[in-house]
Amino acid sequence: MRLLPPSILLPLSLLLLLPLASAIKFDLAASSSPRQKCIWNYALSDSLVVITVNNVPLSSGPRGEQRLDIEVVDGSQHNNVYLSKKNIKGETRLAINTHSHADLGVCFKNHGSNSKPNQSPITTIDLDVDIGADAVDYNAIANQESLSGLETEMRKLESVAGEIMNEMEYLKKRESRMRDTNLSTNSRVQNFAWLTLMALITLGVWQIFHLRSFFKRKYLID
């Protein structure tokens, strides 16, 4: 296995101390025509995303009949829908692979009816979204390939380094596209400015000859 130089290992080790997973807990009220609530995270293309959802009806409030639906979409121009699952209960674990660089949305709808006037059933949702290297089960890999603890950490560091390189490459391509767009826009603005200047000069010359001809017809000038 190829080892990374120390100059890269240190910042990558610091990155591993950061929370790479996105975890959130919130309450969602049920309704006969529920509005969709989405939690968004950015993900690169061809990334493994593991979504863990645990929903529990709120014990201190109205419970009633509820049906929690989940849908995973992205914000790209293709509007990809990765999965849609209805009536999830308890702990649910889902895994997808992204198709493009875009924001990834985990969306929920809580269907239900009011059990009491002016009160809606409520469910508490625990959501964990693991993206990329953080979604990989390195313990399973270590057991399968008989890796030591250090080798497992190195494998994780290598995956994180690969993600960083992919993101840098994506940012480089995006910067190149933006630069090309800026150059094209600048060229079009310059061409429009020259065209406007030529039109003004032409109009000015035409006005001079037209007024000269008019004054000659009125015998105001020779």
RAKAPE-V705740 format. One record per residue. N is the residue number from 1. SS is DSSP state (H for helix, E for strand, L for the rest). PHI is phi in whole degrees, 0 to 359 (* if undefined). D_LAST is the distance of its C-alpha to the last C-alpha in Angstrom with 2 decimals. Layout:
n:N ss:SS phi:PHI d_last:D_LAST
n:N ss:SS phi:PHI d_last:D_LAST
This chain:
n:1 ss:L phi:* d_last:95.97
n:2 ss:L phi:285 d_last:93.02
n:3 ss:L phi:268 d_last:92.95
n:4 ss:L phi:273 d_last:89.82
n:5 ss:L phi:294 d_last:89.21
n:6 ss:H phi:300 d_last:90.18
n:7 ss:H phi:296 d_last:86.56
n:8 ss:H phi:263 d_last:85.87
n:9 ss:H phi:297 d_last:89.27
n:10 ss:H phi:296 d_last:88.95
n:11 ss:H phi:296 d_last:85.73
n:12 ss:H phi:291 d_last:86.94
n:13 ss:H phi:295 d_last:90.23
n:14 ss:H phi:294 d_last:88.36
n:15 ss:H phi:297 d_last:86.43
n:16 ss:H phi:292 d_last:89.73
n:17 ss:L phi:282 d_last:90.64
n:18 ss:L phi:279 d_last:87.70
n:19 ss:L phi:286 d_last:88.19
n:20 ss:L phi:281 d_last:86.67
n:21 ss:L phi:268 d_last:87.81
n:22 ss:E phi:257 d_last:86.12
n:23 ss:E phi:239 d_last:88.76
n:24 ss:E phi:209 d_last:88.21
n:25 ss:E phi:228 d_last:90.39
n:26 ss:E phi:206 d_last:89.19
n:27 ss:E phi:259 d_last:90.34
n:28 ss:E phi:228 d_last:88.91
n:29 ss:E phi:280 d_last:89.61
n:30 ss:L phi:272 d_last:90.42
n:31 ss:E phi:204 d_last:88.67
n:32 ss:L phi:292 d_last:88.77
n:33 ss:L phi:228 d_last:85.06
n:34 ss:L phi:289 d_last:84.75
n:35 ss:L phi:271 d_last:81.56
n:36 ss:L phi:279 d_last:81.27
n:37 ss:E phi:246 d_last:81.70
n:38 ss:E phi:241 d_last:80.50
n:39 ss:E phi:248 d_last:81.21
n:40 ss:E phi:251 d_last:78.65
n:41 ss:E phi:221 d_last:79.21
n:42 ss:E phi:277 d_last:77.00
n:43 ss:E phi:218 d_last:78.51
n:44 ss:L phi:281 d_last:77.43
n:45 ss:L phi:291 d_last:77.77
n:46 ss:L phi:58 d_last:81.21
n:47 ss:L phi:255 d_last:82.93
n:48 ss:E phi:281 d_last:86.32
n:49 ss:E phi:234 d_last:86.32
n:50 ss:E phi:248 d_last:89.62
n:51 ss:E phi:247 d_last:89.53
n:52 ss:E phi:244 d_last:92.65
n:53 ss:E phi:238 d_last:92.84
n:54 ss:E phi:230 d_last:95.75
n:55 ss:E phi:246 d_last:95.56
n:56 ss:E phi:228 d_last:98.20
n:57 ss:E phi:300 d_last:98.25
n:58 ss:L phi:293 d_last:98.15
n:59 ss:L phi:284 d_last:101.73
n:60 ss:L phi:273 d_last:100.99
n:61 ss:L phi:239 d_last:98.68
n:62 ss:L phi:294 d_last:98.68
n:63 ss:L phi:261 d_last:99.32
n:64 ss:L phi:65 d_last:99.20
n:65 ss:L phi:273 d_last:98.30
n:66 ss:E phi:224 d_last:95.50
n:67 ss:E phi:222 d_last:93.92
n:68 ss:E phi:263 d_last:91.77
n:69 ss:E phi:249 d_last:89.29
n:70 ss:E phi:231 d_last:87.44
n:71 ss:E phi:218 d_last:84.38
n:72 ss:E phi:247 d_last:82.80
n:73 ss:E phi:228 d_last:79.10
n:74 ss:E phi:232 d_last:76.26
n:75 ss:L phi:263 d_last:72.70
n:76 ss:L phi:285 d_last:71.10
n:77 ss:L phi:293 d_last:68.58
n:78 ss:L phi:275 d_last:71.52
n:79 ss:L phi:51 d_last:73.47
n:80 ss:L phi:296 d_last:76.76
n:81 ss:E phi:249 d_last:79.92
n:82 ss:E phi:281 d_last:82.76
n:83 ss:E phi:198 d_last:85.60
n:84 ss:E phi:215 d_last:86.51
n:85 ss:E phi:226 d_last:90.02
n:86 ss:L phi:253 d_last:91.51
n:87 ss:L phi:55 d_last:94.42
n:88 ss:L phi:277 d_last:94.97
n:89 ss:L phi:226 d_last:98.03
n:90 ss:E phi:64 d_last:99.45
n:91 ss:E phi:270 d_last:98.22
n:92 ss:E phi:233 d_last:95.89
n:93 ss:E phi:240 d_last:94.61
n:94 ss:E phi:233 d_last:91.64
n:95 ss:E phi:225 d_last:90.02
n:96 ss:E phi:221 d_last:86.72
n:97 ss:E phi:239 d_last:84.47
n:98 ss:L phi:286 d_last:80.76
n:99 ss:L phi:255 d_last:78.17
n:100 ss:L phi:207 d_last:75.04
n:101 ss:L phi:285 d_last:73.83
n:102 ss:E phi:191 d_last:73.53
n:103 ss:E phi:289 d_last:75.05
n:104 ss:E phi:252 d_last:78.39
n:105 ss:E phi:251 d_last:79.40
n:106 ss:E phi:257 d_last:83.01
n:107 ss:E phi:249 d_last:82.77
n:108 ss:E phi:234 d_last:85.56
n:109 ss:E phi:226 d_last:86.21
n:110 ss:E phi:250 d_last:89.32
n:111 ss:E phi:272 d_last:90.38
n:112 ss:E phi:179 d_last:92.92
n:113 ss:L phi:234 d_last:93.82
n:114 ss:L phi:292 d_last:94.62
n:115 ss:L phi:276 d_last:98.34
n:116 ss:E phi:224 d_last:98.00
n:117 ss:L phi:303 d_last:95.50
n:118 ss:L phi:61 d_last:92.41
n:119 ss:E phi:228 d_last:93.76
n:120 ss:L phi:239 d_last:92.79
n:121 ss:L phi:299 d_last:94.86
n:122 ss:E phi:231 d_last:93.73
n:123 ss:E phi:236 d_last:94.27
n:124 ss:E phi:263 d_last:93.93
n:125 ss:E phi:245 d_last:92.23
n:126 ss:E phi:258 d_last:92.76
n:127 ss:E phi:237 d_last:90.09
n:128 ss:E phi:239 d_last:90.09
n:129 ss:E phi:238 d_last:87.34
n:130 ss:E phi:255 d_last:88.07
n:131 ss:E phi:237 d_last:85.28
n:132 ss:H phi:70 d_last:85.49
n:133 ss:H phi:298 d_last:88.19
n:134 ss:H phi:288 d_last:89.61
n:135 ss:H phi:273 d_last:90.36
n:136 ss:L phi:278 d_last:92.57
n:137 ss:L phi:274 d_last:96.33
n:138 ss:H phi:287 d_last:97.19
n:139 ss:H phi:295 d_last:100.81
n:140 ss:H phi:295 d_last:101.22
n:141 ss:H phi:295 d_last:99.58
n:142 ss:H phi:297 d_last:101.87
n:143 ss:H phi:292 d_last:104.94
n:144 ss:H phi:290 d_last:103.89
n:145 ss:H phi:257 d_last:103.08
n:146 ss:L phi:55 d_last:105.69
n:147 ss:L phi:269 d_last:103.17
n:148 ss:L phi:282 d_last:104.14
n:149 ss:H phi:299 d_last:102.48
n:150 ss:H phi:294 d_last:100.37
n:151 ss:H phi:295 d_last:99.35
n:152 ss:H phi:294 d_last:98.39
n:153 ss:H phi:296 d_last:96.19
n:154 ss:H phi:294 d_last:94.63
n:155 ss:H phi:296 d_last:93.91
n:156 ss:H phi:293 d_last:92.21
n:157 ss:H phi:299 d_last:90.22
n:158 ss:H phi:295 d_last:89.14
n:159 ss:H phi:294 d_last:87.91
n:160 ss:H phi:296 d_last:86.01
n:161 ss:H phi:298 d_last:84.45
n:162 ss:H phi:297 d_last:83.42
n:163 ss:H phi:296 d_last:81.78
n:164 ss:H phi:297 d_last:79.90
n:165 ss:H phi:295 d_last:78.67
n:166 ss:H phi:296 d_last:77.58
n:167 ss:H phi:293 d_last:75.72
n:168 ss:H phi:295 d_last:74.03
n:169 ss:H phi:295 d_last:73.01
n:170 ss:H phi:296 d_last:71.63
n:171 ss:H phi:296 d_last:69.66
n:172 ss:H phi:295 d_last:68.34
n:173 ss:H phi:294 d_last:67.13
n:174 ss:H phi:295 d_last:65.63
n:175 ss:H phi:296 d_last:63.79
n:176 ss:H phi:295 d_last:62.49
n:177 ss:H phi:296 d_last:61.19
n:178 ss:H phi:294 d_last:59.53
n:179 ss:H phi:296 d_last:57.93
n:180 ss:H phi:297 d_last:56.59
n:181 ss:H phi:296 d_last:55.26
n:182 ss:H phi:296 d_last:53.54
n:183 ss:H phi:296 d_last:51.96
n:184 ss:H phi:295 d_last:50.78
n:185 ss:H phi:296 d_last:49.36
n:186 ss:H phi:298 d_last:47.62
n:187 ss:H phi:296 d_last:46.09
n:188 ss:H phi:293 d_last:44.85
n:189 ss:H phi:295 d_last:43.37
n:190 ss:H phi:297 d_last:41.53
n:191 ss:H phi:297 d_last:40.20
n:192 ss:H phi:295 d_last:39.07
n:193 ss:H phi:296 d_last:37.35
n:194 ss:H phi:295 d_last:35.45
n:195 ss:H phi:296 d_last:34.53
n:196 ss:H phi:296 d_last:33.30
n:197 ss:H phi:298 d_last:31.21
n:198 ss:H phi:296 d_last:29.66
n:199 ss:H phi:295 d_last:28.97
n:200 ss:H phi:294 d_last:27.27
n:201 ss:H phi:296 d_last:25.09
n:202 ss:H phi:298 d_last:24.20
n:203 ss:H phi:297 d_last:23.46
n:204 ss:H phi:295 d_last:21.25
n:205 ss:H phi:297 d_last:19.18
n:206 ss:H phi:297 d_last:18.97
n:207 ss:H phi:297 d_last:17.89
n:208 ss:H phi:298 d_last:15.00
n:209 ss:H phi:293 d_last:13.69
n:210 ss:H phi:294 d_last:14.62
n:211 ss:H phi:293 d_last:12.85
n:212 ss:H phi:298 d_last:9.56
n:213 ss:H phi:295 d_last:10.17
n:214 ss:H phi:295 d_last:11.37
n:215 ss:H phi:293 d_last:8.59
n:216 ss:H phi:293 d_last:6.27
n:217 ss:H phi:294 d_last:9.51
n:218 ss:L phi:270 d_last:9.92
n:219 ss:L phi:59 d_last:6.82
n:220 ss:L phi:274 d_last:7.00
n:221 ss:L phi:223 d_last:3.79
n:222 ss:L phi:276 d_last:0.00
